[in-house]
């Protein structure tokens, strides 16, 4: 008996970005160089599969440096970045740390500190309690930075008339939502200082543009990623806003919505920047059990960016 046909539209680029790849390499090479265990403060990237694989190699994940049982071991800071208080604590207690902060997040940190030095009040577009936002806000004194989460915040935030203002952005946001918030702020504060180069990272931009293209061809989209991954959540939101009838964020093949896929002929698949390709292929292989698959590759950009490892590991 022949299988029903299913056209799969694969987003390209998808999955790991250069910052995620670098962060994972840092943990792997630190284990290779210094032996197990090593500590990692926070999930190195927001993907449970990646975290579990690194645990098998000897990584111990902690939320606070005070949780380290053996302070003679190295500790790695996650790709999302950390507040200044974290390396300050590490230095105070002579901990050996390796910073895996994505260089594009570090760029936002440097912008934030630069604006603070110019006596600007900084507006950060981002999501409350996300580790990247916590890290960026922790680069300056609390009274020098305010979080703007949505358009309502942008319309209602109050800044003294005599205060200089600057704008920075979390790197993993929706392009369209951020543009709307940014336009409101610029309209309200025409002299607001903005970075010369966009803060939303190239990988976030490319993945969202690919999803918009895939939305033209599909009746359903699967986004592979963890539920706490900001860029994966944004991909799902972009697909929904582009008019795809059903969109699901799934962690792996065990969560494929088979009943909904039965109703369609064209399915889009992408993966957040912290989701490994092995999970995408696992989903496609599972679908092959029930369907005769045709793969269509939607490519909107070529990504060949690589970030150097810290000198101590290079």
C-alpha positions in Angstrom: 0.0 0.0 0.0 1.4 3.4 -1.0 2.0 6.1 1.5 0.3 9.5 1.3 2.4 12.3 -0.2 3.8 15.1 2.0 5.8 18.0 0.7 8.3 19.3 3.2 9.7 22.8 2.9 12.9 23.1 4.8 14.1 26.5 5.9 17.7 27.4 5.2 19.4 28.8 7.2 18.0 26.9 10.3 19.4 25.6 13.5 22.8 26.5 15.1 24.2 30.0 14.6 27.8 30.9 15.1 27.4 32.1 18.7 25.7 28.9 19.7 28.2 26.7 17.9 31.0 28.7 19.6 29.5 28.3 23.1 29.1 24.5 22.7 32.7 24.2 21.4 33.9 26.2 24.5 32.3 23.7 26.9 33.5 20.7 24.9 37.1 21.9 24.6 37.2 23.0 28.2 36.3 19.5 29.2 38.9 18.1 26.8 41.6 20.5 28.1 40.9 20.5 31.8 39.0 17.2 32.3 35.6 16.6 33.8 33.8 17.9 35.6 33.5 21.6 34.6 30.7 23.8 35.7 28.4 25.8 33.4 26.4 28.7 34.8 22.9 28.5 33.3 22.0 26.4 30.3 24.9 27.1 27.8 22.2 27.5 25.2 18.4 27.0 25.5 18.1 23.4 24.2 17.6 20.4 26.5 19.2 18.0 24.0 22.4 20.0 23.9 22.4 20.3 27.7 21.9 16.6 28.2 24.7 15.7 25.7 27.1 18.0 27.5 26.1 16.5 30.9 27.2 13.1 29.5 30.6 14.6 28.8 31.0 16.0 32.3 29.4 19.4 32.4 27.6 20.3 35.6 24.9 23.0 35.1 24.3 25.5 37.9 22.2 28.6 38.3 24.6 30.4 40.7 28.3 30.3 41.2 27.7 29.6 44.9 26.4 26.2 43.9 29.9 25.1 42.9 30.9 22.2 45.1 34.5 22.3 43.9 35.8 25.8 43.3 39.0 24.6 41.8 37.2 23.5 38.6 36.6 25.8 35.6 33.2 27.4 35.2 31.8 28.6 31.8 29.4 31.5 31.4 26.5 30.8 29.0 26.1 32.3 25.5 23.3 34.6 26.8 25.8 36.8 28.7 25.9 37.6 32.4 25.6 40.7 34.6 28.9 42.4 35.6 28.3 41.1 39.2 29.0 37.5 38.0 32.6 37.9 36.8 33.1 40.3 39.7 32.1 37.5 42.1 34.3 35.0 40.3 37.3 37.2 40.5 36.7 38.0 44.2 36.7 34.3 45.0 39.5 33.4 42.5 37.3 31.2 40.4 38.7 30.2 37.0 36.0 31.2 34.5 35.7 31.1 30.7 33.2 33.5 29.1 31.1 31.9 26.3 28.9 35.0 25.8 28.0 35.4 22.1 30.1 38.2 20.5 26.9 39.8 19.2 25.5 39.9 22.8 28.8 41.4 23.9 28.3 44.1 21.3 25.1 45.1 23.0 26.8 45.0 26.4 29.5 47.4 25.1 26.9 49.7 23.6 25.0 49.8 26.9 28.1 50.7 28.9 29.1 53.3 26.2 25.7 55.0 26.5 25.8 54.9 30.3 29.2 56.6 30.2 27.7 59.4 28.1 25.1 59.9 30.8 22.2 58.5 28.7 19.2 56.7 30.1 19.1 53.4 28.2 15.9 51.8 26.9 16.3 48.1 26.3 13.8 46.4 24.1 13.5 42.9 25.3 11.7 40.3 27.4 11.7 40.4 31.2 13.6 37.6 33.0 15.3 36.3 29.8 18.9 35.7 30.7 20.2 37.9 27.9 18.1 40.8 29.2 19.3 40.2 32.8 22.9 40.2 31.5 22.5 43.4 29.5 20.7 45.3 32.3 23.4 44.1 34.7 26.1 46.0 32.8 25.1 49.3 34.3 23.5 50.7 37.4 19.7 49.9 37.7 18.7 53.5 37.6 20.4 54.0 34.2 18.4 51.4 32.2 14.7 50.6 31.6 13.1 47.6 30.0 10.6 48.1 27.2 8.7 44.9 26.5 6.0 45.9 24.0 4.3 48.8 22.2 2.3 49.8 25.3 5.5 50.2 27.3 7.0 52.3 24.5 3.9 54.6 24.5 3.8 55.0 28.3 7.4 55.0 29.6 8.3 58.3 31.2 11.8 59.8 30.9 12.7 63.3 32.2 12.8 65.9 29.5 16.3 66.9 30.2 17.7 63.4 30.1 19.6 62.0 27.1 18.2 58.7 25.9 19.7 55.7 24.0 18.2 52.5 22.6 19.5 48.9 22.6 17.8 45.6 21.8 17.8 42.0 22.8 19.4 40.0 19.9 16.7 37.4 19.5 13.5 39.4 19.0 10.9 39.5 16.3 12.0 41.9 13.6 8.5 43.2 13.0 7.5 43.6 16.6 10.8 45.3 17.4 10.4 47.7 14.5 7.0 48.8 15.7 8.4 49.4 19.3 11.4 51.2 17.9 9.3 53.5 15.7 7.1 54.5 18.7 10.2 55.3 20.8 11.8 57.3 18.0 8.5 59.2 17.4 8.3 60.0 21.1 12.0 60.8 21.6 13.3 62.1 18.3 16.8 62.6 19.7 17.2 59.1 21.0 20.6 57.6 20.2 20.5 54.3 18.4 23.4 51.8 17.6 25.0 52.2 14.2 24.4 48.6 13.5 21.2 46.6 14.2 21.3 44.7 17.5 19.0 41.8 16.4 21.5 39.2 15.2 22.0 38.0 11.6 20.8 34.5 12.5 17.6 35.7 14.0 17.0 37.8 11.0 17.7 35.1 8.5 15.6 32.5 10.2 12.6 34.8 10.4 12.9 35.8 6.7 13.1 32.1 5.7 9.9 31.3 7.7 8.1 34.2 6.0 9.0 32.7 2.6 8.0 29.2 3.7 4.7 30.5 4.9 3.8 31.2 1.3 3.9 27.5 0.4 2.6 25.6 3.5 -0.5 24.9 5.5 1.5 24.0 8.6 4.9 24.7 10.2 7.0 22.9 12.8 9.6 24.9 14.6 12.2 22.7 16.3 13.4 24.2 19.6 13.0 24.4 23.3 10.1 26.2 25.0 12.4 28.6 26.8 14.3 29.5 23.6 13.4 33.1 22.7 14.5 32.9 19.0 12.5 29.6 18.6 9.4 31.2 20.1 9.8 34.2 17.8 10.0 31.9 14.8 6.7 30.3 15.7 5.1 33.8 16.2 6.4 34.9 12.8 4.9 31.9 11.1 1.5 32.5 12.7 1.5 36.1 11.8 2.4 35.2 8.2 -0.9 33.3 8.1 0.1 29.7 8.4 -3.0 27.8 9.6 -1.2 25.7 12.2 2.2 26.3 13.8 3.8 24.1 16.5 7.0 24.6 18.5 8.2 21.1 19.3 11.3 19.8 21.1 11.8 16.6 19.0 10.0 13.9 17.0 8.0 12.7 20.0 5.9 15.9 19.8 5.0 15.8 16.1 1.3 16.6 15.7 0.5 13.7 13.4 -3.3 14.2 13.5 -2.9 17.8 12.2 -0.3 16.8 9.5 -2.8 14.3 8.1 -5.0 17.2 7.0 -2.3 19.0 4.9 0.0 18.4 1.9 2.7 21.0 2.5 4.6 21.2 5.7 7.3 23.7 6.6 10.1 22.9 9.1 12.7 25.2 10.7 14.8 25.2 13.8 15.7 27.8 16.3 19.4 28.9 16.5 20.0 26.7 19.5 18.4 23.5 18.1 20.8 20.9 16.6 20.2 19.5 13.1 20.0 16.0 14.5 16.6 16.9 15.9 15.4 18.1 12.5 16.5 14.9 10.8 14.9 12.9 13.5 11.5 14.6 12.7 11.9 14.0 9.0 12.8 10.4 9.5 9.8 9.9 11.7 7.5 11.4 9.1 9.0 9.1 6.4 7.5 6.2 8.3 4.0 7.4 7.4 4.5 9.5 4.3 6.2 9.6 0.9 8.3 12.7 1.5 9.4 15.3 -1.1 11.9 17.8 0.3 12.0 21.4 -0.9 14.8 23.6 0.3 14.0 27.3 0.8 17.3 29.2 1.0 17.3 32.9 1.7 20.9 33.4 2.8 24.3 31.9 3.0 25.8 31.8 6.6 29.5 31.4 6.8 30.2 33.4 10.0 32.5 31.9 12.6 33.5 33.4 15.9 36.9 32.7 17.4 37.2 30.7 20.6 38.7 32.4 23.7 42.5 32.6 23.5 42.9 30.2 26.4 41.2 27.4 24.4 42.3 28.3 20.9 
